[in-house]
Amino acid sequence: MWFQSGRRRDLCAILYEAGELRGQKLKTRLERYYDLRIDPQAFYGTLDALVEGDHLERRTEGIYDVYGLTDAGADRVESYHAWLAERVENGARRVADTADADESVVD
């Protein structure tokens, strides 16, 4: 259930960088990144799923809910980053190898 959704992954990445954010501020940052409005019910449903999955923690600050990554959530972001970096590196290497092979072909 961890990152079956890009939205979950992106929320966690934002919190990895920011530390803690109020729910509305987190929603605003994600909307700016996506360049579109996100339905509040769907947004907070995603946050609830991440809290229930122990990837985020929620605390109350006055009238606001504040969210932050748990250690498990931070570990998942780091793991995903390493996995993605490897995919990108291998893809770039494959493209470079293909280009080198194309240059060595004699007509």
N, CA, C and O atoms as CSV, one atom per row, in Angstrom:
chain,resi,resn,atom,element,x,y,z
A,1,MET,N,N,0.820,-1.197,0.000
A,1,MET,CA,C,0.000,0.000,0.000
A,1,MET,C,C,0.864,1.261,0.000
A,1,MET,O,O,0.340,2.363,-0.167
A,2,TRP,N,N,2.136,1.122,0.178
A,2,TRP,CA,C,3.018,2.271,0.365
A,2,TRP,C,C,2.893,3.295,-0.738
A,2,TRP,O,O,2.318,4.360,-0.516
A,3,PHE,N,N,3.409,3.016,-1.911
A,3,PHE,CA,C,3.410,4.017,-2.974
A,3,PHE,C,C,2.639,3.527,-4.176
A,3,PHE,O,O,3.102,3.650,-5.310
A,4,GLN,N,N,1.463,2.969,-3.936
A,4,GLN,CA,C,0.620,2.589,-5.065
A,4,GLN,C,C,0.091,3.840,-5.743
A,4,GLN,O,O,-0.514,3.765,-6.813
A,5,SER,N,N,0.311,4.958,-5.138
A,5,SER,CA,C,-0.181,6.224,-5.642
A,5,SER,C,C,0.970,7.215,-5.718
A,5,SER,O,O,1.729,7.383,-4.764
A,6,GLY,N,N,1.085,7.858,-6.855
A,6,GLY,CA,C,2.092,8.907,-6.990
A,6,GLY,C,C,1.847,10.042,-6.015
A,6,GLY,O,O,2.787,10.686,-5.550
A,7,ARG,N,N,0.579,10.286,-5.707
A,7,ARG,CA,C,0.261,11.365,-4.763
A,7,ARG,C,C,0.853,11.053,-3.389
A,7,ARG,O,O,1.395,11.942,-2.732
A,8,ARG,N,N,0.754,9.808,-2.958
A,8,ARG,CA,C,1.332,9.424,-1.662
A,8,ARG,C,C,2.842,9.638,-1.677
A,8,ARG,O,O,3.419,10.191,-0.741
A,9,ARG,N,N,3.455,9.193,-2.747
A,9,ARG,CA,C,4.907,9.327,-2.879
A,9,ARG,C,C,5.305,10.807,-2.855
A,9,ARG,O,O,6.260,11.185,-2.177
A,10,ASP,N,N,4.571,11.639,-3.594
A,10,ASP,CA,C,4.919,13.047,-3.692
A,10,ASP,C,C,4.683,13.787,-2.374
A,10,ASP,O,O,5.466,14.663,-2.007
A,11,LEU,N,N,3.615,13.443,-1.666
A,11,LEU,CA,C,3.387,14.044,-0.354
A,11,LEU,C,C,4.533,13.732,0.597
A,11,LEU,O,O,5.012,14.606,1.319
A,12,CYS,N,N,4.960,12.493,0.589
A,12,CYS,CA,C,6.058,12.096,1.460
A,12,CYS,C,C,7.364,12.779,1.061
A,12,CYS,O,O,8.159,13.144,1.927
A,13,ALA,N,N,7.591,12.951,-0.225
A,13,ALA,CA,C,8.798,13.638,-0.680
A,13,ALA,C,C,8.796,15.095,-0.226
A,13,ALA,O,O,9.828,15.621,0.190
A,14,ILE,N,N,7.646,15.739,-0.305
A,14,ILE,CA,C,7.541,17.131,0.156
A,14,ILE,C,C,7.838,17.215,1.651
A,14,ILE,O,O,8.566,18.102,2.096
A,15,LEU,N,N,7.273,16.294,2.417
A,15,LEU,CA,C,7.512,16.308,3.863
A,15,LEU,C,C,8.942,15.908,4.209
A,15,LEU,O,O,9.477,16.359,5.222
A,16,TYR,N,N,9.559,15.083,3.399
A,16,TYR,CA,C,10.959,14.708,3.618
A,16,TYR,C,C,11.828,15.961,3.572
A,16,TYR,O,O,12.743,16.134,4.377
A,17,GLU,N,N,11.523,16.820,2.619
A,17,GLU,CA,C,12.283,18.065,2.476
A,17,GLU,C,C,11.896,19.099,3.542
A,17,GLU,O,O,12.760,19.765,4.113
A,18,ALA,N,N,10.594,19.224,3.803
A,18,ALA,CA,C,10.096,20.307,4.654
A,18,ALA,C,C,10.143,20.003,6.146
A,18,ALA,O,O,10.196,20.924,6.961
A,19,GLY,N,N,10.123,18.739,6.508
A,19,GLY,CA,C,10.025,18.379,7.927
A,19,GLY,C,C,8.576,18.186,8.302
A,19,GLY,O,O,8.040,17.090,8.140
A,20,GLU,N,N,7.929,19.221,8.799
A,20,GLU,CA,C,6.513,19.176,9.140
A,20,GLU,C,C,5.790,20.321,8.448
A,20,GLU,O,O,6.346,21.403,8.261
A,21,LEU,N,N,4.541,20.064,8.072
A,21,LEU,CA,C,3.707,21.103,7.466
A,21,LEU,C,C,2.266,20.938,7.916
A,21,LEU,O,O,1.794,19.827,8.159
A,22,ARG,N,N,1.580,22.065,8.020
A,22,ARG,CA,C,0.134,22.021,8.224
A,22,ARG,C,C,-0.501,21.414,6.977
A,22,ARG,O,O,0.037,21.511,5.874
A,23,GLY,N,N,-1.649,20.789,7.177
A,23,GLY,CA,C,-2.329,20.125,6.065
A,23,GLY,C,C,-2.559,21.034,4.873
A,23,GLY,O,O,-2.289,20.641,3.738
A,24,GLN,N,N,-3.057,22.249,5.109
A,24,GLN,CA,C,-3.357,23.156,3.998
A,24,GLN,C,C,-2.085,23.583,3.267
A,24,GLN,O,O,-2.084,23.694,2.041
A,25,LYS,N,N,-1.024,23.820,3.996
A,25,LYS,CA,C,0.248,24.216,3.366
A,25,LYS,C,C,0.787,23.060,2.514
A,25,LYS,O,O,1.311,23.279,1.421
A,26,LEU,N,N,0.657,21.853,3.014
A,26,LEU,CA,C,1.078,20.668,2.261
A,26,LEU,C,C,0.256,20.531,0.987
A,26,LEU,O,O,0.799,20.247,-0.081
A,27,LYS,N,N,-1.038,20.729,1.099
A,27,LYS,CA,C,-1.937,20.657,-0.067
A,27,LYS,C,C,-1.551,21.719,-1.100
A,27,LYS,O,O,-1.507,21.438,-2.298
A,28,THR,N,N,-1.274,22.926,-0.636
A,28,THR,CA,C,-0.884,24.017,-1.541
A,28,THR,C,C,0.411,23.687,-2.279
A,28,THR,O,O,0.515,23.926,-3.482
A,29,ARG,N,N,1.389,23.145,-1.576
A,29,ARG,CA,C,2.659,22.784,-2.230
A,29,ARG,C,C,2.455,21.703,-3.289
A,29,ARG,O,O,3.051,21.752,-4.365
A,30,LEU,N,N,1.609,20.731,-2.972
A,30,LEU,CA,C,1.353,19.665,-3.943
A,30,LEU,C,C,0.591,20.203,-5.151
A,30,LEU,O,O,0.879,19.817,-6.284
A,31,GLU,N,N,-0.370,21.083,-4.922
A,31,GLU,CA,C,-1.122,21.679,-6.031
A,31,GLU,C,C,-0.212,22.525,-6.921
A,31,GLU,O,O,-0.368,22.527,-8.142
A,32,ARG,N,N,0.713,23.227,-6.332
A,32,ARG,CA,C,1.664,24.013,-7.142
A,32,ARG,C,C,2.526,23.092,-8.000
A,32,ARG,O,O,2.790,23.379,-9.168
A,33,TYR,N,N,2.960,21.987,-7.408
A,33,TYR,CA,C,3.788,21.037,-8.154
A,33,TYR,C,C,3.007,20.424,-9.310
A,33,TYR,O,O,3.518,20.317,-10.425
A,34,TYR,N,N,1.764,20.022,-9.040
A,34,TYR,CA,C,0.926,19.404,-10.076
A,34,TYR,C,C,0.312,20.434,-11.017
A,34,TYR,O,O,-0.146,20.080,-12.104
A,35,ASP,N,N,0.296,21.695,-10.617
A,35,ASP,CA,C,-0.337,22.768,-11.370
A,35,ASP,C,C,-1.822,22.484,-11.605
A,35,ASP,O,O,-2.347,22.696,-12.698
A,36,LEU,N,N,-2.478,22.003,-10.559
A,36,LEU,CA,C,-3.922,21.779,-10.611
A,36,LEU,C,C,-4.489,21.736,-9.208
A,36,LEU,O,O,-3.766,21.517,-8.235
A,37,ARG,N,N,-5.780,21.945,-9.116
A,37,ARG,CA,C,-6.475,21.913,-7.828
A,37,ARG,C,C,-6.758,20.462,-7.453
A,37,ARG,O,O,-7.158,19.662,-8.299
A,38,ILE,N,N,-6.548,20.131,-6.191
A,38,ILE,CA,C,-6.802,18.785,-5.690
A,38,ILE,C,C,-8.038,18.827,-4.804
A,38,ILE,O,O,-8.160,19.693,-3.938
A,39,ASP,N,N,-8.941,17.903,-5.018
A,39,ASP,CA,C,-10.146,17.806,-4.210
A,39,ASP,C,C,-9.748,17.603,-2.741
A,39,ASP,O,O,-9.002,16.674,-2.431
A,40,PRO,N,N,-10.235,18.457,-1.839
A,40,PRO,CA,C,-9.843,18.347,-0.429
A,40,PRO,C,C,-10.169,16.987,0.186
A,40,PRO,O,O,-9.367,16.450,0.950
A,41,GLN,N,N,-11.318,16.430,-0.130
A,41,GLN,CA,C,-11.690,15.134,0.442
A,41,GLN,C,C,-10.711,14.041,0.013
A,41,GLN,O,O,-10.311,13.208,0.826
A,42,ALA,N,N,-10.331,14.046,-1.252
A,42,ALA,CA,C,-9.362,13.058,-1.740
A,42,ALA,C,C,-7.990,13.295,-1.120
A,42,ALA,O,O,-7.291,12.345,-0.770
A,43,PHE,N,N,-7.607,14.560,-0.985
A,43,PHE,CA,C,-6.312,14.900,-0.405
A,43,PHE,C,C,-6.212,14.403,1.038
A,43,PHE,O,O,-5.255,13.721,1.404
A,44,TYR,N,N,-7.201,14.749,1.841
A,44,TYR,CA,C,-7.149,14.348,3.249
A,44,TYR,C,C,-7.353,12.842,3.410
A,44,TYR,O,O,-6.876,12.258,4.383
A,45,GLY,N,N,-8.047,12.215,2.481
A,45,GLY,CA,C,-8.145,10.759,2.491
A,45,GLY,C,C,-6.784,10.112,2.269
A,45,GLY,O,O,-6.462,9.093,2.880
A,46,THR,N,N,-5.991,10.714,1.390
A,46,THR,CA,C,-4.636,10.228,1.146
A,46,THR,C,C,-3.777,10.387,2.399
A,46,THR,O,O,-3.033,9.479,2.768
A,47,LEU,N,N,-3.884,11.542,3.049
A,47,LEU,CA,C,-3.133,11.752,4.292
A,47,LEU,C,C,-3.551,10.749,5.358
A,47,LEU,O,O,-2.704,10.203,6.066
A,48,ASP,N,N,-4.858,10.503,5.477
A,48,ASP,CA,C,-5.341,9.527,6.460
A,48,ASP,C,C,-4.752,8.143,6.195
A,48,ASP,O,O,-4.343,7.448,7.124
A,49,ALA,N,N,-4.711,7.751,4.927
A,49,ALA,CA,C,-4.150,6.434,4.576
A,49,ALA,C,C,-2.673,6.358,4.946
A,49,ALA,O,O,-2.209,5.319,5.416
A,50,LEU,N,N,-1.937,7.430,4.742
A,50,LEU,CA,C,-0.520,7.444,5.095
A,50,LEU,C,C,-0.311,7.429,6.604
A,50,LEU,O,O,0.642,6.822,7.092
A,51,VAL,N,N,-1.193,8.090,7.345
A,51,VAL,CA,C,-1.116,8.056,8.810
A,51,VAL,C,C,-1.438,6.645,9.297
A,51,VAL,O,O,-0.729,6.097,10.141
A,52,GLU,N,N,-2.509,6.061,8.762
A,52,GLU,CA,C,-2.904,4.704,9.170
A,52,GLU,C,C,-1.836,3.676,8.814
A,52,GLU,O,O,-1.683,2.675,9.513
A,53,GLY,N,N,-1.097,3.915,7.736
A,53,GLY,CA,C,-0.029,3.010,7.324
A,53,GLY,C,C,1.286,3.255,8.041
A,53,GLY,O,O,2.289,2.607,7.744
A,54,ASP,N,N,1.285,4.191,8.987
A,54,ASP,CA,C,2.465,4.528,9.793
A,54,ASP,C,C,3.593,5.147,8.968
A,54,ASP,O,O,4.768,4.992,9.301
A,55,HIS,N,N,3.236,5.841,7.903
A,55,HIS,CA,C,4.238,6.560,7.113
A,55,HIS,C,C,4.291,8.035,7.506
A,55,HIS,O,O,5.319,8.696,7.360
A,56,LEU,N,N,3.150,8.542,8.014
A,56,LEU,CA,C,3.075,9.914,8.500
A,56,LEU,C,C,2.561,9.909,9.919
A,56,LEU,O,O,1.868,8.990,10.355
A,57,GLU,N,N,2.923,10.976,10.635
A,57,GLU,CA,C,2.323,11.214,11.939
A,57,GLU,C,C,1.575,12.541,11.856
A,57,GLU,O,O,1.956,13.457,11.128
A,58,ARG,N,N,0.504,12.603,12.626
A,58,ARG,CA,C,-0.325,13.815,12.645
A,58,ARG,C,C,-0.417,14.280,14.091
A,58,ARG,O,O,-0.638,13.493,15.012
A,59,ARG,N,N,-0.242,15.575,14.254
A,59,ARG,CA,C,-0.434,16.161,15.582
A,59,ARG,C,C,-1.248,17.432,15.408
A,59,ARG,O,O,-1.313,17.999,14.317
A,60,THR,N,N,-1.857,17.863,16.474
A,60,THR,CA,C,-2.686,19.062,16.432
A,60,THR,C,C,-1.903,20.234,16.986
A,60,THR,O,O,-1.274,20.145,18.041
A,61,GLU,N,N,-1.954,21.329,16.255
A,61,GLU,CA,C,-1.312,22.578,16.671
A,61,GLU,C,C,-2.394,23.649,16.606
A,61,GLU,O,O,-2.695,24.171,15.532
A,62,GLY,N,N,-2.973,23.973,17.747
A,62,GLY,CA,C,-4.111,24.901,17.746
A,62,GLY,C,C,-5.292,24.244,17.052
A,62,GLY,O,O,-5.775,23.197,17.483
A,63,ILE,N,N,-5.753,24.867,15.970
A,63,ILE,CA,C,-6.869,24.289,15.214
A,63,ILE,C,C,-6.400,23.536,13.970
A,63,ILE,O,O,-7.216,23.052,13.186
A,64,TYR,N,N,-5.095,23.442,13.798
A,64,TYR,CA,C,-4.538,22.847,12.584
A,64,TYR,C,C,-3.982,21.447,12.831
A,64,TYR,O,O,-3.475,21.146,13.912
A,65,ASP,N,N,-4.086,20.607,11.822
A,65,ASP,CA,C,-3.379,19.327,11.826
A,65,ASP,C,C,-2.034,19.544,11.154
A,65,ASP,O,O,-1.954,20.140,10.080
A,66,VAL,N,N,-0.985,19.061,11.790
A,66,VAL,CA,C,0.376,19.171,11.275
A,66,VAL,C,C,0.869,17.766,10.983
A,66,VAL,O,O,0.696,16.856,11.794
A,67,TYR,N,N,1.488,17.593,9.815
A,67,TYR,CA,C,1.933,16.278,9.367
A,67,TYR,C,C,3.446,16.245,9.230
A,67,TYR,O,O,4.077,17.235,8.861
A,68,GLY,N,N,4.010,15.090,9.535
A,68,GLY,CA,C,5.435,14.856,9.357
A,68,GLY,C,C,5.661,13.385,9.080
A,68,GLY,O,O,4.812,12.548,9.383
A,69,LEU,N,N,6.790,13.079,8.512
A,69,LEU,CA,C,7.129,11.678,8.226
A,69,LEU,C,C,7.512,10.942,9.497
A,69,LEU,O,O,8.132,11.511,10.396
A,70,THR,N,N,7.144,9.694,9.563
A,70,THR,CA,C,7.675,8.817,10.597
A,70,THR,C,C,9.038,8.325,10.111
A,70,THR,O,O,9.426,8.592,8.974
A,71,ASP,N,N,9.749,7.620,10.955
A,71,ASP,CA,C,11.018,7.032,10.520
A,71,ASP,C,C,10.769,6.054,9.373
A,71,ASP,O,O,11.552,5.987,8.425
A,72,ALA,N,N,9.673,5.296,9.464
A,72,ALA,CA,C,9.347,4.345,8.388
A,72,ALA,C,C,9.060,5.081,7.085
A,72,ALA,O,O,9.462,4.629,6.013
A,73,GLY,N,N,8.370,6.204,7.173
A,73,GLY,CA,C,8.084,6.995,5.976
A,73,GLY,C,C,9.350,7.554,5.354
A,73,GLY,O,O,9.505,7.526,4.133
A,74,ALA,N,N,10.260,8.062,6.181
A,74,ALA,CA,C,11.532,8.594,5.672
A,74,ALA,C,C,12.348,7.479,5.023
A,74,ALA,O,O,12.962,7.681,3.975
A,75,ASP,N,N,12.352,6.310,5.647
A,75,ASP,CA,C,13.067,5.168,5.062
A,75,ASP,C,C,12.506,4.821,3.687
A,75,ASP,O,O,13.261,4.500,2.768
A,76,ARG,N,N,11.189,4.885,3.545
A,76,ARG,CA,C,10.570,4.565,2.255
A,76,ARG,C,C,10.936,5.585,1.185
A,76,ARG,O,O,11.190,5.223,0.036
A,77,VAL,N,N,10.964,6.858,1.562
A,77,VAL,CA,C,11.350,7.896,0.593
A,77,VAL,C,C,12.789,7.654,0.137
A,77,VAL,O,O,13.079,7.719,-1.057
A,78,GLU,N,N,13.682,7.379,1.071
A,78,GLU,CA,C,15.080,7.139,0.727
A,78,GLU,C,C,15.232,5.890,-0.130
A,78,GLU,O,O,16.017,5.876,-1.078
A,79,SER,N,N,14.500,4.865,0.192
A,79,SER,CA,C,14.541,3.623,-0.579
A,79,SER,C,C,14.032,3.852,-2.002
A,79,SER,O,O,14.624,3.371,-2.968
A,80,TYR,N,N,12.935,4.587,-2.118
A,80,TYR,CA,C,12.385,4.879,-3.447
A,80,TYR,C,C,13.360,5.733,-4.249
A,80,TYR,O,O,13.549,5.502,-5.443
A,81,HIS,N,N,13.976,6.710,-3.606
A,81,HIS,CA,C,14.945,7.571,-4.291
A,81,HIS,C,C,16.111,6.743,-4.834
A,81,HIS,O,O,16.529,6.930,-5.976
A,82,ALA,N,N,16.630,5.833,-4.019
A,82,ALA,CA,C,17.746,4.982,-4.460
A,82,ALA,C,C,17.313,4.100,-5.631
A,82,ALA,O,O,18.053,3.944,-6.602
A,83,TRP,N,N,16.124,3.530,-5.538
A,83,TRP,CA,C,15.612,2.666,-6.604
A,83,TRP,C,C,15.439,3.465,-7.899
A,83,TRP,O,O,15.831,3.001,-8.970
A,84,LEU,N,N,14.858,4.655,-7.806
A,84,LEU,CA,C,14.630,5.484,-8.986
A,84,LEU,C,C,15.956,5.962,-9.583
A,84,LEU,O,O,16.118,5.967,-10.803
A,85,ALA,N,N,16.890,6.356,-8.743
A,85,ALA,CA,C,18.195,6.812,-9.237
A,85,ALA,C,C,18.896,5.702,-10.014
A,85,ALA,O,O,19.536,5.954,-11.035
A,86,GLU,N,N,18.768,4.482,-9.523
A,86,GLU,CA,C,19.371,3.346,-10.225
A,86,GLU,C,C,18.707,3.134,-11.588
A,86,GLU,O,O,19.392,2.867,-12.575
A,87,ARG,N,N,17.383,3.252,-11.646
A,87,ARG,CA,C,16.678,3.095,-12.920
A,87,ARG,C,C,17.137,4.161,-13.923
A,87,ARG,O,O,17.398,3.865,-15.089
A,88,VAL,N,N,17.229,5.409,-13.444
A,88,VAL,CA,C,17.631,6.517,-14.313
A,88,VAL,C,C,19.068,6.317,-14.778
A,88,VAL,O,O,19.371,6.491,-15.959
A,89,GLU,N,N,19.946,5.955,-13.862
A,89,GLU,CA,C,21.349,5.731,-14.215
A,89,GLU,C,C,21.475,4.605,-15.241
A,89,GLU,O,O,22.194,4.750,-16.229
A,90,ASN,N,N,20.795,3.503,-15.019
A,90,ASN,CA,C,20.867,2.378,-15.958
A,90,ASN,C,C,20.282,2.743,-17.308
A,90,ASN,O,O,20.795,2.316,-18.342
A,91,GLY,N,N,19.210,3.532,-17.313
A,91,GLY,CA,C,18.616,3.976,-18.574
A,91,GLY,C,C,19.557,4.895,-19.336
A,91,GLY,O,O,19.696,4.774,-20.553
A,92,ALA,N,N,20.203,5.811,-18.626
A,92,ALA,CA,C,21.149,6.729,-19.265
A,92,ALA,C,C,22.343,5.958,-19.815
A,92,ALA,O,O,22.844,6.261,-20.898
A,93,ARG,N,N,22.791,4.965,-19.065
A,93,ARG,CA,C,23.915,4.150,-19.513
A,93,ARG,C,C,23.532,3.368,-20.774
A,93,ARG,O,O,24.325,3.257,-21.709
A,94,ARG,N,N,22.327,2.837,-20.788
A,94,ARG,CA,C,21.861,2.063,-21.934
A,94,ARG,C,C,21.761,2.950,-23.178
A,94,ARG,O,O,22.128,2.532,-24.277
A,95,VAL,N,N,21.265,4.170,-22.998
A,95,VAL,CA,C,21.169,5.108,-24.114
A,95,VAL,C,C,22.568,5.444,-24.630
A,95,VAL,O,O,22.791,5.487,-25.840
A,96,ALA,N,N,23.509,5.684,-23.712
A,96,ALA,CA,C,24.883,6.005,-24.112
A,96,ALA,C,C,25.521,4.820,-24.830
A,96,ALA,O,O,26.215,5.007,-25.829
A,97,ASP,N,N,25.297,3.602,-24.334
A,97,ASP,CA,C,25.844,2.409,-24.979
A,97,ASP,C,C,25.282,2.232,-26.379
A,97,ASP,O,O,26.006,1.856,-27.301
A,98,THR,N,N,23.990,2.502,-26.540
A,98,THR,CA,C,23.350,2.395,-27.853
A,98,THR,C,C,23.921,3.430,-28.813
A,98,THR,O,O,24.163,3.130,-29.982
A,99,ALA,N,N,24.135,4.644,-28.325
A,99,ALA,CA,C,24.702,5.687,-29.159
A,99,ALA,C,C,26.123,5.325,-29.580
A,99,ALA,O,O,26.501,5.532,-30.733
A,100,ASP,N,N,26.908,4.788,-28.654
A,100,ASP,CA,C,28.273,4.388,-28.977
A,100,ASP,C,C,28.274,3.260,-30.019
A,100,ASP,O,O,29.103,3.249,-30.929
A,101,ALA,N,N,27.356,2.329,-29.879
A,101,ALA,CA,C,27.253,1.210,-30.832
A,101,ALA,C,C,26.855,1.723,-32.205
A,101,ALA,O,O,27.367,1.242,-33.216
A,102,ASP,N,N,25.961,2.681,-32.255
A,102,ASP,CA,C,25.512,3.236,-33.529
A,102,ASP,C,C,26.661,3.946,-34.246
A,102,ASP,O,O,26.761,3.883,-35.471
A,103,GLU,N,N,27.533,4.627,-33.482
A,103,GLU,CA,C,28.650,5.347,-34.073
A,103,GLU,C,C,29.703,4.399,-34.616
A,103,GLU,O,O,30.435,4.750,-35.541
A,104,SER,N,N,29.788,3.197,-34.049
A,104,SER,CA,C,30.840,2.271,-34.480
A,104,SER,C,C,30.403,1.411,-35.661
A,104,SER,O,O,31.213,0.657,-36.199
A,105,VAL,N,N,29.155,1.507,-36.070
A,105,VAL,CA,C,28.674,0.719,-37.208
A,105,VAL,C,C,29.211,1.360,-38.491
A,105,VAL,O,O,29.086,2.565,-38.704
A,106,VAL,N,N,29.805,0.528,-39.325
A,106,VAL,CA,C,30.368,1.005,-40.593
A,106,VAL,C,C,29.336,0.762,-41.688
A,106,VAL,O,O,28.772,-0.328,-41.778
A,107,ASP,N,N,29.087,1.765,-42.514
A,107,ASP,CA,C,28.134,1.614,-43.625
A,107,ASP,C,C,28.745,0.844,-44.753
A,107,ASP,O,O,28.092,0.619,-45.772
